[in-house]
Amino acid sequence: MTIKWKKVDHQVSGYQIAYTAAKRQGAKIRYADITEIKDRNRTSKTMRITSTYVRYMVWIRVYKKTGGKTYYSEWSDFVEAWRD
């Protein structure tokens, strides 16, 4: 699965991608994970999907590290993807 987004023009440190998976429509979410993209110029991420899960939900946000603190934006609306 390849996730693509538009580059943020402001000075950010990177992106975070959160994703979940479920085995079928209406099924309980089985796991959730957050991947950090430290390259602020990157605009895509390829992720391995397993054959046991068919429904994926993905969110993205930016973050900025400054003065020893990390500031996060709000999470985007989720995008849902289905494996055939």
FENKA-V897867 format. One line per field, one symbol per residue. phi: phi as a letter, one per 40 degrees, with the letter a starting at -180 (. if undefined). psi: psi as a letter, one per 40 degrees, with the letter a starting at -180 (. if undefined). burial: I if it has 16 or more other ideal C-beta (glycine too) atoms within 10 Angstrom, else O. A space follows every 50 residues. Layout:
phi = ???
psi = ???
burial = ???
This chain:
phi = .bbbaccccccbcibbbbababcadgccccababbbbcccccbaacbcbb ccbbbbbbbaababbafgbbbbccccccbbbbcc
psi = hhhiiihhdihidaihhiiiiidiheiihdiiihhhheheeieihhihii eeiehihhiiiiihhhfeihhiiiiiiihhihh.
burial = OOIOIOOOOOOIIIIIIIIIIIOOOOOOOOOOOOOOIOOIOOOOIOOOOO OOIIIIOIIIOIIIOOOOOOOOOOOOOOOOOOOO
